[in-house]
Amino acid sequence: MGLADNPQMEDYSLRYTPAAFRKWSPWMVFLSCLVGISAMAGYALDAAFVDAFGFSNALVGFLVAAAVTLPLTLVIAFAIARKHVDIDLLTRGSGFGYLGSTLTSLVYATYTLIFLAYEGAIMAQAVTALTHLDIHLSYVVVSAVMIPLTLYGMSFSAKFQAWTWPIWIALIGLALGTAATAPDAGHNMVHPATVSPAGMAGLTVLAVFTIAAAQLSLATQVGEQGDYLRLMPDPTARNRGRWRLAVIMGGPGFALFAVGIFFASTLLVGYASTKVDAAHVGIPVDLFTTVYERLTGNHTVALVLAGLLVLLSQIKINIMNTYSGSLSWSNFFSRLLHRHPGRAAWVFLQVGLSLVLMEIDIFNHIVEVLAWYSNVGVAWIGAMVADLVINKRWLKLAPPELVFHRAHLYHVNPVGFGSMIVAGAVSMVAYYGAFGATAAALSPFIALALAIVLPPVVALATRGRWYIARLSELPENDGELPCSVCGGDYDVVDMATCPHHGGTICSLCCSTEGACHDACKPNAWRPPKGAVPLGMPKFAPVAEKELEVA
């Protein structure tokens, strides 16, 4: 059995996730999504923001970012949980087209890679602190550890995350309790000794939006949450309340948890800043060692506790980063190469690339990296949300149903793809100072505004003709159909008709078929002159005669 044929390793990557595989409860899926709160990146980043801008600016910046990302991620989380597809497949049918979403797969893969490397560097710091191993060798060690932990996907991840939560909660609870009972804990939290002179200047609009702009990159985090939310069971009368709560807190709830982590981290940083310098406060293993020393009175014991907490936290979050990265690379390369060696094969690529980023010191440049990345990531998320909400639901400018099959999509849809490119390009020009210092600090917000406004404009201009290239006539039921290529049986929603093979074909085999040259849709790059918009509701704003299926 090859890697691509092993369901325990594949987790139905690149395709719709059938009900038979979605055997986890809403609670178990939520616990898997919750691993974001264990990430030590939050503690390191929060320390950097507070040190540079002060507590008040950092707090307001986090709140602004949360207020912006919550509605965006709420839309995407529910769409993923209801449609049972990952964010790559959701993007395909949300105004980007089949090849257009290839770029967003790369954007998403880059996000998971950045944080895998950053979190891996923090993990390596703990390994070095405990063993005195050279930091560059520690990078290799932590990279190698992630490979076997991620090969078996959700089957292993769900159990590991559930079993380790009690230990993690106990360790983090001890640290927070220790810092909270220290003398002047509240004052040190708000006025840490490590704050730079610039951070003492008080609340400023520019500082707030500089922090919020960097935090907007976390909107892309919903993709990683979505890789687990797609495995949610179908909502029923019995579980509907729990189902909704799990989706909300497992997806957009991450923005709220980020604010909670901010308070936790500033409490710890406030205490540690009275004992060690800023360089040590910004390294999680040193931060927690300092806090645990107050509890234990012994440096060695404190270091062991801190090392255990950091290692456990980083393994938990990097299982998610590696898993999600393998899914996004699978989507990216399947479209370019028409091959799928298996999701597990891309685990090695994800880990290898993260090792390179660790070796070139991403840890000390993460704030700049996120500030740059926000412009691209938020343009993608904004364009997708605009299509899902404004085009599909409010203005009826797009087909209401999600279509993600290669056989049914044009290569590029200018609605989402074009909007993202324009929004990202303008914001990057602003980021590099073409419109002044204020616009440079606000560049991700420029990207977001353009990404939301442009899709309905482009959809109206193109009259919905770029969404669906063709439709397949399939049984309207919840049964399965055989794939004429691989021989497997898959849900009807995952199938399309294939004239090249003379039968039905599953979405994965359709993606990896290179010999057909898109015979099913000869006009794959653009609609032919006079083409009708397929799949549109009858009340869409197009001429009634154009609604007849040719």
N, C-alpha and C positions, 0 to 999 in steps of 0.2 A: 504493500500500500504506500503510495507516494504521500508527501506532505500535504498536497492540495486535496487529497481524498480522505484525510483523517479529520473527522468532525470535531474531535476533542481539541485539535490544534487550530482548526480553521475558524470555528465559531461563526460560520456562515458569513465570512468576510466577502465583500463585493456583491452581496445579494440580499434580498429580503430575508428576514429571520422568521422562520415558520413557528407556529404555536407549539409544535411538538418539541422544539428545542428550548423554548422559553419556559423552562420549568422552575425558575426561581420566583420566590414571592416578592411583592413590592418592597418588603422590609430588607430582604437580602440584596436586592438591586440597589436600594438606597445606601446600605452599608458599603457597598463597593464604590458608589459615587462619592461617598463621604471622605474618601482618603485624601482629598485635597486639603482638609484641615490639618492633616498630620505633617504637611510639607514644611520643612525648615526654611524653605525659600522665603516664606512670609516673615519669619523672624529676622532674617538677614536683610531683606529688602526694607522692612519697616525701620530697622535700625539706621539704614542708610538714608532714608527719607527724613526721619526725625533729626538725624545729625546735620543734614544739609539745610533743612527748611524749618525746623522746629516742630513741636507737638501740634500746635493749633493748625498750622498750614497743612501738615500731614493728615490730620483727622478730617478736616473739611474736604481736602482733596480726595480722600478715600470715600467720603459720603457722596460727593458729586459723581465719582466714577460708579459707585453702586447704584445711584439713582438712574444713571444712563444705561448701564448694562442690564439691570433687572428686567425691564420690559423686553429688551432684545432677546435675551436668553430664555425668557419665559415662552416666547413664541416658538423658538427653535426646539426647546426641550419637549414641549407638548407635541409638536409635529413629529419628532423622532419617536417618541413613546407610542404615539397612535399609529404611525405608519410602519414602525419596526424596521427602519433603515438607518444606516449611519449618516453622519453629516455630509459625507461625500456624495452618497446617492440622493440625499435631500437637495443638495446644491444643484445636481444635474437637472432636476425637474423644477427648479425655482428660478428659471430665467437665465441659466448659464449654458445649457446645451451639453452634449456629450464630451467633446474635447475642451470646451470652455471651462468645464469644471476640473480639467486636468491641472490647470494653474492653481485653482483653490486647493486641490489635494496637496500640491507642493507648499502652498502657504500654510496649510494645516500641519503637514509633516514638519515644516520648519519650526512651528510653535512647539510641538511635542519634543523636538530635538533640542531646542534651546533650554527647555526646562529639565529634560533628562540630563543634559550636560551640567546645568547649574546645580541641580539637586545631587547629581553624582559627585560633583566637586565638594559639596558639603559633606557627603558621606565619606569621601576620601580623606577629608580633614579629620574626621573622627577616627578612621582607621590609623592614620599617621599619629594622632595623639595617643592612641592606645598601644600601638606597636612600635612607634618610632621609625616606621618604614618611610623611605623617601616618598614625598607626595606624588611624584610622577609614577612610581610603582603602585601606589595606592589607587591612582586613577585606573590602572589596568585591572587591579583586583576587583574594584567595585563594578567595573564594566563586565567582567567575566561572570560575576555573581548573578547579574540580571538576566542572562540568557536562559538558564534552565528554569528560572522562576516565571518566565513569561511564555514559554513554548506552549503550555497547555491552557492558555487563555482563561476564560471565565470559570471553567471547571475547577481549576486550582485557585484562581484569584478570590472567588467568593468565599471559599473555606478559609484561606489564609487571612483575609481581611477580617472576617468575623472572629476568628480565634485570637487575633492579636489586639483587638480593640481594648479589652479589659486591661492588658499590660500597659498599653500606651496611655490610657486614661489615668491609670494610677501614677505613672511616672510624670506626666505633665501636671497632674493635680498636685503632686508633692512640690514641684517647682513653683507653681503659681501660689500655692499656700505659703511657701517659704518667703517668696518675694513680697507678698501682700502683708505679711506680719512684720516686715522689717521696719525700723524707725523711719519716719518721714516717707513712707512708700508712695503716698499720693503726690507729694511735692516732687519727689525724684522722678516719678512717672511723667509728669507734665513738664518738668524742667530738668532733664537729664544733664549730667555734667559734660557730656560729650558734644553738645550742640555747638555748631560753628557760629562765629559772629553773625554771618548772614541769616542763620536760623533764629537769631534773637531779635530780629527787626520787627517782629509782630506779624499779624495776618495781612497778607497781600494777595491780590487777585492773580498776579502772575505766578506766584509760588503755588497757590492752590491748583491752578489749571495745569501747571507743569507736572505736578504729581498726578492729578486726575488723568492727564493725557497718557502718561506711562501706564497707569492702571487700566486704561481702556483696552490694553492688549489682552487682559484677562477675559474679555468677552469671547475670545476664541476658545477659552477653557470649556465652553459648553459643548465643543466637539468631543472632548475627552469624556465629559459626563454622558454625552449622547452615545458613546460606544458601549456604555452599560445600559442606558435608558432604553435602547432599542430592544433589549432583552426583557422588558417589562411584560408581564402577562396581560391579556386583554382585560379591560375593566369590566366588572360585573356589578349587579345590584348589591352584592355582599361586600365587595372590596373597593367600591368606587371611591369612598372617602380616603381610605389608606392609599389607593392608587394615586389620586391627585396630590396628596400630601407628599408622597414619595417622589413624584415627578418635580414638584415645586422645590422641595428642599434638596433633592438630589441634583437638580439642574441649576436654575437661577438662584437657588438658595446659597450657592457658592459665594455670591456677592455679599450676602449678609454675613456668612461665616468669615469672609475676608475682613470685615469691619470688626468682628469679635476677636479675630486673631490679632488685629492691630492693637486693641486694648491689652490683650494678653502679652504681646511682645513688648509693648512700651512699658508695661509693669516690670517685666524681667530686665529690660534694658535700663530702666531707671535705677533699679537696685545695683546692677552690675557696673553701671557707670561710676558709682561711688567707690568701686574696688579696683577696677582695671581700666586701661586706656581704651580709646575708641576702636583701635585696630582689633582688640580681642572681643569687644562687645559685638562687633559685626560678624564674628565667626561663631555659629551656633554651638559647637562643642565647647568652646571656651566660655561662652555666655552661660550655658547650663552648668558647667563645672563650677563657675563662680557662685551661682545660686545654690547649688547642692552643697558647697563647702559650708555655707551658713547652717544648713540642716545637719550635716554629718560631723563637721569639725575636722574632717580628714580629707586631704586633697586626693589621695588615691581612690578612696571610696567614691568621692564626688565625681572623679573622672570616669570611673566605671559606670556609674549611674547615667552620667551625661552621654557617654559613648553608646550605651545601650539604647537610650531614648533616641538619639540622632540616627543610629543605624536602623532601628526599627521604623522610625518615621520615614527615612529615605527609601527603605525597601518597599514600604507600603505605597508611597507616591510614585516611585519609579517603575513599579509593576504597571501602573496606569500609563505612565509616559511611554514606556517601551511597547506596551500592548497597543495603544492608540497609534503610535508611530508606525508599527508594523501594518496596521490596517490602512493608514493613509498612503504608505509607500506601495502597498498592494494595489490600491486604486490607481495611483499615479502610473506605475510601470505597466499594469495590465492594459492601459489605454495606449501607451506608447509602443510597447513591445508585442502586444497581443499574446502574452504568455503570463501564466500564473503558476509559479513553482510552489506556491503555498505561502500562507501568511507567515508561518514560522521562519521561512527563509529570509524574510525582510527584517526579522528581529535582529539578525546578525548585522545587517546594514545599519539599522538604527543605533545599535550599541557601538558599532565601529565609528560612525560619524560623531557620536557624542564623545567618544574618547578623544577624538581630534580636537573638539572644542574645549574639552577640559585641559588638554595639554597646552593649548594656546591661551589659557587663562581667562575663560569666559567669566569666572567668578568675580573678578575685579572690574568687569565692564558690563555687567548685566543691566544697570540702569540705562546706559546709552543704547544697548541692544534693544531693550523693550520700548524705549522712546521711539526708536526708528521703526520697529516692527508694528507698533500700534497703528501707524498710518495705513499699512497694508491690511492687517487683520480686521480692523473695524470697517474698512471699505467693503470687504467681503461679507461680513456679518450684516452690515446695514443694508446692502443690496439684496441679500437673501430675505431678510425680514420684510423689506418693502414689497417684494414680490409676493411673499406668502400672505401678507396682511392687506396691503393696499390693492395690489393687482388682482389677486385671486379672490379675496373676500369682499372688499369694499366696492371697488370700481368694476369688477368683473371683466378686467382686461386680459386675463389669463385663464386657461383651463383650470377648473377647480380641483381636479384630481392630480395627484403626483405621478408623473411619468418619468421613470428613471432608466428605461431600457435603451441600450444603444440602437436597437432596431427601430425605435420610435422617435428618436431625437435628431434634430439637426446638429451638426458638429458644433456650431457656435450660435448662441442666442444673444443678440446685442442688448437685450433688456437688462439682464443681470451682469453678464460678462463685460459689456461695454460700459455700463455704469460703474462697475468696480474699477476698471482700468482708468477711466476719467477721474473718478474720485481719488483713487490712490495716487495718480500722477500729479494732480493739482496739490494735494496735501504734501507730497514729497517736495515739490517745488517750494511750498510754504515752509516746510521743515528746514530746508537749507537756506532760509533767510531772504528769499526773493521778495516777500511782502512785508518784511520788517520783523522785529524781535517778538512782538506780541503774536503775530500770525504764526511764527515758528513754534511758539509754545502751545498754541491752540491747533496745530496742524491736524491731529487726529480728529478733533471736533469738526474741522472743515471736511475731512474725509467722510465722516458720519453723515453730516448734513447733505452733502452731494449724493452719497450712496442711497439715501432715503428719498430724495426728491427726483433723481434721474429715472429710476425704473418705471414709474407710471408715465412719465413723459415719453420715454422710448417705446414703451408698450403701446401707447396711444398712436405714436407715429408709425409703428410697424403693424398695427392693427392685429396683434396676436398671431401673426402668420409664422413666427419663428419658433414657436413652442413645440409643436408636434409635426414630424415629417410624414408619419403614416400611423395607422392603427391596425392592430391585429384582431381578427374575429376569433374570440375564444369563448368557451362556455362560461356563463355567468354563475359560477357556484364556488364553493369553498373547497373543492376537491383538488386533486393533483393531476398533473399531466406529465407524460414521459418526455425527456429531452432526447432528441434524435441524434445528438452528438455524444454525450457522456452516458446515456442510458439510465440516468437517475430520474426519480419522480419528484416533482416540486410543485408547490402551490401555484395555482393559476396566476396569481398576481405577479409571480416571478417569471412568467413565460411570455414568449412572443412567437409568431409564425415566422418561419425561415424558408424563403424560396430557394436559397442556395442548397440547403440540406433536404428540402421537401418535407418538412414536418415542423413540429414545435421545438423551440430551443430555450434553454434556461438563460438567465441574464448573465451568468458567469461565462458559459460557453460562447455566448454571443459576443461578450467583450473580448475574449481571447481568440476569436476566429479572424485570421488574417487573410485567408484565401478568397473570401467572398467579395472583398472590395466594396462593401456596402451595396450589394446588388439589390437589396430590398428597398433602398431609398436612393435612386440615382441622382437626386438633387440634394445631397446631404449637406452641401455647404450653404445653399440659399434656396428659398422657395422659388419655384418656377413662376414666371409671369402669370398673374391671374390666379395664383394658388389660394385656396380657401383656408381659413383658420380652423383646423380640426380640433375636436374635443371641446369647443367653446360652448358655454350655456346659451340658450336661445335668447336670453335677455342681454347678451353682450352688445356693446355699442358698435356693431358692424351691420352691414346691410343684410336683410333677411335672406336674400337670394344667395349670399355667400356662406350661409350656414348649412346649406345642403351638402352632404358628403358626396364628393365626386365618385 
